[in-house]
Amino acid sequence: MDFTFDLNTIWFILIGVLLTGYAFLDGFDLGVGSIHLFVKGDTERRIMLNSIGPVWDGNEVWLVTGGGALFAAFPHVYATVFSGFYSAFMFLLFALIFRAVAIEFRSKRPMLWWRKMWDISFSASSILIAFLMGLALGNIVKGIPLGHDKEFIGSFTDLITPYTILVGVTTVAMFMMHGTIYATMKTEGELQVKLKSWVNNSIIFFIICFITTTMATLIYFPHMTEPFKLHPEFFLIAILNMLAIANIPREIHHNREFFAFLSSGAGIVFTLALFSLGLFPNFVISNPNPEFSLTIYNAASSQKTLGIMLTMAVIGIPFVLAYTISIYWVFRGKVRIDSMSY
Amino acid sequence: MDLELLSRIQFAFTISFHYIFPPLSIGLGLILVFMEGMYLKTKNILYENMTKFWVKIFALTFAIGVASGIVMEFEFGTNWATYSRYVGDIFGSALAAEGIFAFFLESGFLAILVFGWNRVGPVTHFVSTIMVSLGSMLSAVWIVVANSWQQTPAGYHIVGEGLNSRAEITDFWEMVFNPSSVERLSHVLSGAWLAGAFLVISVSAYYIIKNRHIDFAKSSIKFGLSLALFAALFQLFTGHQSAIGISENQPVKLAAFEAHYDSLASGDLYLFGWVNEESQKVDFGLAIPGMLSYLVHGNSDKPILGINAFTEDERPPINIVFQTYHLMVAIGFFLIAVTILSVFLWWRRKLFAYKWFLWILVFSVLAPQIANQVGWYSAEIGRQPWIVYGLLRTSDALSAAVNAEQVLFSLILFVIIYSLLFVLFIYLLNEKIKHGPDDVDSSYNEYQNQKVLFSKSK
């Protein structure tokens, strides 16, 4: 495998950046959702909800833009994956719908049953979204049956295997850890003490899942390791990944929740970097018949379009980073509930 | 049922539901800019309360718009994979541009608009409101550009043959400013402003009738009417421009609008009617003879290209296009009449004097919504049987990996979920309206009480 720094490679990296940005940002708000039901009491749950209140919608834009960029830069990947995973994606969309309205609707009415219903909807959909994302990721690693015409030729049940379920659960664990740390950072008092005591458990849960997934990948899908044999320097990322995760309990112990959050975020970034390097230059591996795989070349738009899109990205990204950083700066610190809160 | 029909129904259903909300956000967003601008200028607390109340309504419409909008972003890939492969270079670019230039702007500043009142100064907050409004309109820009390219493709060339053929960009700006982009965008935007304006007008008129929140309502309705007056008249202009454009670029669509079959005859303008597609006549119709020719060519005797100039496999279904188009036009004129009459009464200081007229204003909220929906139906059904006009047929654009049962299943779920959401939206909107604007300062206490309610119920 050689890296030629052409437009196709740049766009592989940019799509990777958008989806990693999504995992880093929406990852924590999905994680907050995944532990929402463990938090008891109405005020406490409102604090949980409002910890992500101003930002969850912006975080989801990373997914929407990632989808749009994939459509433009690699239309065959967009078309094959989304039509191939049709039923799974429909469940993902329904979960995204329920989650969005649950956040918006929950505190609008005072009835107990109403709030309970939306609490459950919010939490269940958060877990389901994380799981389905992981399931899709697992299928990309495993490879899916493709025909010569780039079309998916399997069925829905082909997508559900022990390995893909494992990756799904690992994704839930990863976001749960990330979200628990985020919630610890945004809360104070009793609630924070309680959340803090959950952080270590969530790290242990994640590490067990992560090691199992890594072993399964190495044993059953050794093609993911090829790039690391050719370029041993990439192994450094795996080491950094472990160091980042190992750093989390240390930061928590020293009451530096923000650094703990950055560490778990770094863990997500490195994990996805390992995944992307293992995949490159393929986007979707065909299994069986690897010659039908979708690569960054046979699935891409024209060079002209990739160039235009790069111009847009160069203009747009500084703005996006500026908004994102300013919003997080404006809403820094502990959650405060006021008349406009959820 | 077959895959094509089900996929079309699902797309139509999901986009129709989605399209209830973005126009409200676009219209309300602009009104919020004016309201908050007035607050900054006058420091009058009334304007602050107005802004805060309408922000809450805005946030509700925005949330459902986002939830149902994500579906649209991915539905091209799930249900129209062949189309996605064919137009990825072009349509995909516009969607990606919408994400990077509009959605990030909109969602980022929305956080400050809704939750940032105590976190930033008044000027920063006002700037955020402007940015949200700008973002919502930029989003319309890119999505209408993408759709207009489907109507009037430009700036592209076709590469490859048969199943492997794709449209690729040759000139980006020619693609963006394709022949129908500008007039369709202005038509869509003014439709959206009307939707937002009439929501404000409707709720305010209701308060006035019920004699509640009088200052709030009387002031709000003026913001709504000012925007409505501009938008309703601008709509007439953009509608005319669009029709001229269609006569040049999609003559069969224009012919379908007026059920004009005979290419040698001058075109009549129907006020209403029922098209008999067998006999190629309009039954029960009332028409202004030659008016279509006059509007298009400035000469009522000049012939207009008719439906019969096109083969059967190039024609859209005529009657439904005719009906949706005429309903849109009728509502457009109704809105112009209502708005002008309201502004006249406002000028004569009689706007709040007639209860029956206020009731008309209350129910007028439905008019722009219906017009926006049927206007899109006439535009999209009028493009059939093409998904990209003249290039790709809708029947050739489906997903090969998806079967009819899967789509039937997802369609049923969409119908159930969206019906539920719609009922909940109306319920929450109604509760919000019943509760009224004065809750802006007291809701904190309202929630304080709920804590007691919760601990009691344990």
Interface residues (C-beta under 8 A of the other chain):
Chain A: G41 D42 T43 R46 G53 P54 V55 D57 G58 E60 V61 L63 V64 T65 G67 G68 A69 L70 F71 A72 A73 F74 P75 H76 Y78 A79 T80 V81 F82 S83 G84 Y86 S87 F89 M90 L93 F94 L96 I97 F98 A100 V101 I103 E104 F105 S107 K108 R109 P110 L112 D149 K150 E151 F152 I153 F156 S301 S302 K304 T305 I308 M309 M312 A313 G316 I317 F319 V320 Y323 T324 S326 I327 V330 F331 R336 I337 D338 S339 M340 S341
Chain B: K52 V55 K56 A59 L60 A63 I64 V66 A67 S68 G69 I70 V71 E73 F74 F76 G77 T78 N79 A81 T82 S84 R85 V87 G88 D89 I90 F91 G92 S93 L95 A96 A97 E98 G99 I100 F101 F103 F104 L105 S107 G108 F109 L110 A111 I112 V114 F115 G116 W117 N118 R119 V120 V159 L163 R166 E168 I169 T170 F172 S399 A400 A401 V402 Q406 F409 S410 L413 I417 L421 L424 L428 E431 K432 V440 D441 S442 S443 Y444 E446 Y447 N449 Q450 K451 L453 F454 S455 S457
